[in-house]
Amino acid sequence: MMPKQCVRFFLLALTCCLLARAQDSSQTNITGGGSSGKLTVFTGAHAIGNSIASQSGGRVHIAGGLSVANHASVSNNTIYGSNGQTFGLVKGAGIFGQLSTSGESSTGANWPFQGAGAWGDGGADSNYGVIGTALEHSAGIFHNNSSVDNYYPLYGYNAATGGTGYIFGAFNGDGVGCSIDPSGNFSCSGSKNAVVPVDGGKHQVALAAIESPRNWFEDFGSAQLVGGVATVQLDSRYIQTVNTKMEYHVFLTPNGDCKGLYVNQKTANSFEVREVGNGNSSVKFDYRISALRKNYEKVRFADHSREFPGRGNGKVRQATK
C-alpha cells in the first residue's frame, strides 16, 4: 500500500471511530437519579427516575396497582404464584391478596390450619376476604378429587363462640334461600326434601320433610299385649336425644281385633299400654312416639327474621324487638 493510501485509510478509520463514539455518547447520555433498592423507570427519552416498584429481602414490592395482560394461550395463567414451602406449614400461599389499611386480620395471622394455593384476607377494615362475580355464569367452583375422606370441596368455619357468628347463608335476589345460624339451626324458606329415583330411575322425585313449630324427635316400633297389658321400654339412645321427663305423645295402632287400646301411664323410660274395658287379648300393635328435642323444649316458632330475606351484601340484618 502506498504511503498516501495508508494516510487516507487511517484518517477514514479515525473519522468512523469518532462518529461512532459521538453517536454512542448521544444515546447513552442518561440523566436523573434513583434511590437504593428502587427499580428505575424512564421518565424521558434519556432520563430515569424511581418507579413504583422496589426490591428488598428477596421480594419485589409494588406501591400501586399491578395490571397484567395475558396474550398467550388460554391455558396459561395471567398471574402465576408458586410457593415451594414444605407441606403442612400453617402459613403461606401461592398467591396472597389483602385489602386493608391496618394489615393482616387477626384471623389470618392466627390461622390454625394449613396454607393454601390462593389466600384472600380482608384485614380488620374491609368487608370480604374473597369475592367472586360473574354474569350468566357460576361465580365460583370448588372441586376436589381426594381419595380419602379428610377434606370437603367447600368448608366454612366461623371461629366465634358463645352462640355468636353465623355459619352459612345462600339467597337469591328475592331473599329466598337458606341459612345456618350460630346455634347450627338449618333454616330454608323453601321445603327440605329427599330426592329419590322412581320409575326405574327415569325420574327423580322430592319427598318433603314434615315440619312443625316445635322440635319433635320421633321413634316407631311394635309390641304385643299379654293378657291385655304391655310395657314398652323406650330406646336408650332415643332417650338421650329427647326430654321424656316432660309430656310426650304416644300413638297406638292395633294390628288385630280388640276392644281398643290406650296408654295407661308414661314414665321417662317406658309407657304402659292396656286394652279398653279390662280386655285381656294378646293383640299386636304399632306405636309412634313424639318427644321434644333435649335443650329445645321451649322453642316454638323460632324467629329467623334477621337472615330472611337474605341481604346481597353478605351481612345479617340488625336484630329487631
C-alpha positions in Angstrom: 0.0 0.0 0.0 1.3 3.4 -1.0 2.0 6.0 1.8 -0.7 8.3 0.7 -3.2 5.5 0.7 -2.2 4.5 4.2 -2.8 8.0 5.4 -6.2 8.2 3.8 -7.2 4.8 5.3 -6.0 6.0 8.8 -8.0 9.2 8.5 -11.1 7.3 7.4 -10.8 4.9 10.2 -10.3 7.7 12.7 -13.3 9.5 11.4 -15.5 6.4 11.7 -14.4 5.9 15.3 -15.1 9.5 16.3 -18.5 9.4 14.7 -19.4 6.1 16.4 -18.2 7.5 19.7 -20.3 10.6 19.3 -23.3 8.6 18.3 -22.9 6.3 21.3 -22.4 9.2 23.6 -25.7 10.8 22.5 -27.6 7.5 23.0 -26.2 6.9 26.5 -26.3 10.4 27.8 -28.9 9.4 30.5 -29.7 11.9 33.3 -31.6 11.6 36.5 -31.2 9.7 39.7 -32.5 6.9 41.9 -32.7 5.5 45.4 -31.1 2.3 46.7 -33.4 -0.6 46.3 -35.8 1.2 43.9 -36.4 -0.1 40.4 -35.8 2.5 37.7 -38.2 3.8 35.1 -37.5 6.0 32.1 -39.1 9.4 32.7 -38.0 10.8 29.3 -36.0 9.8 26.2 -32.7 9.7 28.1 -33.8 10.3 31.7 -34.5 7.9 34.5 -36.1 8.0 38.0 -37.7 5.8 40.6 -40.6 3.6 39.6 -43.4 2.4 42.0 -41.5 -0.9 42.3 -38.7 -1.6 44.8 -36.7 -4.7 45.8 -35.7 -5.8 49.2 -35.4 -9.0 51.2 -35.9 -11.2 48.1 -39.2 -9.5 47.2 -40.4 -7.0 44.6 -42.8 -4.5 46.2 -45.4 -2.6 44.0 -46.6 0.6 45.6 -49.6 0.9 43.2 -51.9 -1.5 41.3 -50.5 -4.2 39.1 -52.0 -4.6 35.7 -51.0 -7.8 33.8 -52.3 -8.8 30.3 -52.1 -12.4 29.1 -51.9 -12.6 25.3 -50.7 -16.2 25.3 -52.8 -19.4 25.1 -55.9 -19.7 27.2 -54.2 -22.4 29.3 -51.6 -20.0 30.6 -52.0 -18.1 33.9 -52.2 -14.3 33.8 -50.5 -14.2 37.2 -48.7 -17.3 38.5 -47.6 -17.7 42.0 -45.7 -20.8 43.2 -44.7 -21.3 46.8 -42.3 -24.2 47.4 -42.9 -24.5 51.2 -43.0 -27.8 53.0 -46.4 -29.4 53.1 -48.2 -28.9 56.4 -46.9 -25.4 57.3 -49.7 -23.3 58.7 -48.7 -20.1 56.9 -48.1 -19.1 53.3 -49.8 -19.3 49.9 -49.1 -19.4 46.2 -50.9 -16.1 45.9 -51.8 -13.8 48.8 -54.2 -10.9 48.4 -55.1 -8.4 51.1 -57.3 -5.3 51.3 -56.7 -3.4 54.5 -55.3 -0.2 55.9 -54.3 -1.9 59.2 -52.5 -5.0 57.9 -53.4 -8.7 58.2 -56.6 -9.7 60.1 -56.2 -11.4 63.4 -58.0 -14.4 61.9 -55.4 -14.7 59.1 -52.5 -14.0 61.5 -53.7 -16.8 63.8 -54.9 -19.2 61.1 -54.7 -22.7 62.7 -54.9 -24.8 59.6 -52.6 -25.3 56.6 -51.6 -22.9 53.9 -53.4 -22.5 50.5 -52.8 -22.1 46.8 -54.7 -18.7 47.0 -55.4 -16.7 50.1 -57.6 -13.7 50.4 -57.5 -11.6 53.7 -59.8 -8.7 54.3 -57.8 -7.4 57.2 -59.8 -5.7 60.0 -61.4 -2.9 58.0 -62.7 -4.4 54.7 -65.9 -6.3 54.1 -64.7 -9.5 52.4 -61.6 -11.7 52.1 -62.5 -13.1 48.7 -65.2 -12.1 46.1 -66.3 -14.0 43.0 -68.5 -12.3 40.4 -69.9 -13.4 37.0 -72.7 -12.7 34.6 -74.7 -15.7 33.4 -72.1 -18.0 34.7 -71.1 -19.5 38.1 -69.2 -17.0 40.3 -67.2 -19.8 41.9 -66.5 -23.5 41.7 -64.9 -25.7 44.3 -63.8 -29.1 43.2 -61.6 -31.7 44.7 -60.7 -35.3 43.9 -59.5 -36.6 47.2 -59.2 -40.4 47.5 -59.6 -40.0 51.3 -62.5 -38.7 53.4 -60.5 -35.9 55.1 -61.5 -32.9 53.0 -64.6 -31.1 51.9 -64.8 -29.4 48.5 -66.1 -26.3 50.4 -65.6 -25.8 54.1 -67.0 -22.8 56.1 -65.7 -22.1 59.6 -66.7 -19.3 62.0 -64.4 -19.2 65.0 -66.8 -17.2 67.0 -68.0 -18.9 70.2 -70.8 -18.4 72.8 -73.7 -18.7 70.3 -72.4 -15.9 68.0 -71.3 -15.8 64.4 -73.5 -17.0 61.5 -72.1 -20.0 59.7 -73.7 -20.0 56.2 -76.1 -18.1 54.1 -77.2 -18.5 50.4 -80.0 -16.4 49.0 -81.2 -15.1 45.6 -82.5 -11.6 44.7 -85.9 -12.3 46.2 -84.4 -13.2 49.5 -85.3 -16.9 49.0 -82.7 -19.3 50.3 -81.2 -21.0 53.4 -79.0 -20.1 56.4 -77.2 -21.8 59.2 -77.3 -19.6 62.4 -74.9 -19.5 65.3 -76.7 -22.4 67.0 -76.3 -24.7 63.9 -80.0 -24.4 63.0 -80.5 -25.0 59.3 -83.4 -22.9 58.0 -84.8 -22.6 54.5 -87.6 -20.5 53.0 -88.5 -23.5 50.8 -89.1 -27.1 51.6 -86.4 -29.6 52.7 -86.6 -32.6 50.5 -85.2 -36.0 50.0 -84.9 -36.7 46.2 -85.2 -40.4 45.3 -85.4 -42.2 42.0 -88.7 -43.7 40.7 -89.9 -45.4 37.5 -86.7 -47.4 37.2 -84.5 -44.3 37.6 -86.3 -42.3 34.8 -87.4 -39.7 37.2 -86.2 -38.1 40.5 -89.0 -37.0 42.9 -88.9 -35.0 46.1 -90.3 -36.2 49.4 -90.8 -33.3 51.8 -89.9 -33.4 55.4 -92.8 -33.0 57.9 -92.5 -29.5 59.5 -93.6 -28.4 63.0 -93.4 -25.2 65.1 -91.6 -27.2 67.7 -88.6 -29.6 67.7 -90.1 -33.1 67.8 -88.0 -36.2 67.6 -89.9 -39.4 66.8 -89.5 -43.1 67.1 -91.6 -46.0 65.9 -92.0 -49.7 66.9 -94.2 -52.7 67.5 -95.2 -54.7 70.6 -97.8 -57.2 71.8 -100.3 -57.3 74.6 -100.1 -60.2 77.1 -103.3 -60.6 79.0 -104.4 -57.2 77.9 -101.3 -55.4 79.1 -97.9 -54.4 77.6 -95.0 -52.3 78.9 -92.8 -50.7 76.1 -89.3 -49.7 77.0 -88.1 -46.6 75.2 -84.9 -47.0 73.2 -81.9 -46.0 75.4 -80.3 -43.8 72.6 -83.6 -42.2 71.8 -84.0 -41.2 75.4 -80.6 -39.4 75.3 -81.9 -37.1 72.5 -85.2 -36.0 73.9 -86.7 -34.9 77.2 -89.1 -37.6 78.3 -89.4 -36.1 81.7 -91.8 -33.7 80.0 -95.1 -34.7 78.4 -94.6 -36.8 75.3 -97.1 -38.3 72.8 -97.7 -42.0 72.0 -100.0 -43.0 69.1 -101.2 -46.6 69.0 -102.5 -48.8 66.1 -103.8 -52.3 66.9 -102.9 -55.0 64.4 -105.9 -57.2 65.2 -109.4 -57.3 66.6 -109.8 -55.9 70.2 -111.9 -53.5 72.2 -109.3 -50.8 71.7 -106.0 -49.7 73.2 -105.0 -46.8 75.4 -101.8 -45.6 77.2 -102.3 -46.2 80.9 -99.2 -44.4 82.1 -95.9 -42.9 80.8 -92.6 -42.6 82.6 -89.2 -41.2 81.4 -88.1 -44.7 80.3 -91.3 -46.6 79.3 -95.0 -46.5 78.8 -97.8 -49.0 79.5 -100.5 -50.0 77.1 -103.8 -51.6 78.1 -106.9 -52.9 76.3 -110.0 -50.9 76.7 -112.7 -52.3 79.1 -110.3 -54.5 81.0 -109.8 -56.7 77.9 -107.2 -59.5 78.1 -106.4 -60.1 74.5 -102.9 -60.6 73.1 -103.2 -58.4 70.1 -100.1 -57.0 68.4 -99.9 -53.2 67.9 -97.7 -50.5 66.4 -96.7 -47.3 68.2 -95.3 -43.9 67.3 -93.6 -41.7 69.9 -93.1 -37.9 69.6 -91.0 -36.2 72.3 -89.4 -32.7 72.4 -85.7 -32.5 71.5 -83.5 -32.0 74.5 -82.5 -28.4 75.1 -85.1 -27.2 72.6 -88.2 -27.7 74.9 -89.2 -24.1 74.9 -88.6 -23.3 71.3 -91.7 -22.6 69.3 -91.9 -20.6 66.0 -88.2 -19.6 66.4 -87.7 -16.2 64.8 -85.3 -16.1 61.9 -86.3 -12.6 60.6 -82.7 -11.4 60.8 -81.5 -13.6 57.9 -84.7 -13.7 55.9 -84.9 -12.3 53.3 -81.2 -12.5 52.9 -79.1 -9.4 52.1 -77.0 -9.2 49.0 -74.0 -7.8 50.9 -73.4 -10.9 52.9 -74.4 -9.3 56.2 -77.1 -10.4 58.7 -79.7 -7.7 59.4 -79.7 -6.0 62.8 -81.9 -7.7 65.4 -85.3 -6.1 66.0 -87.5 -6.3 69.0 
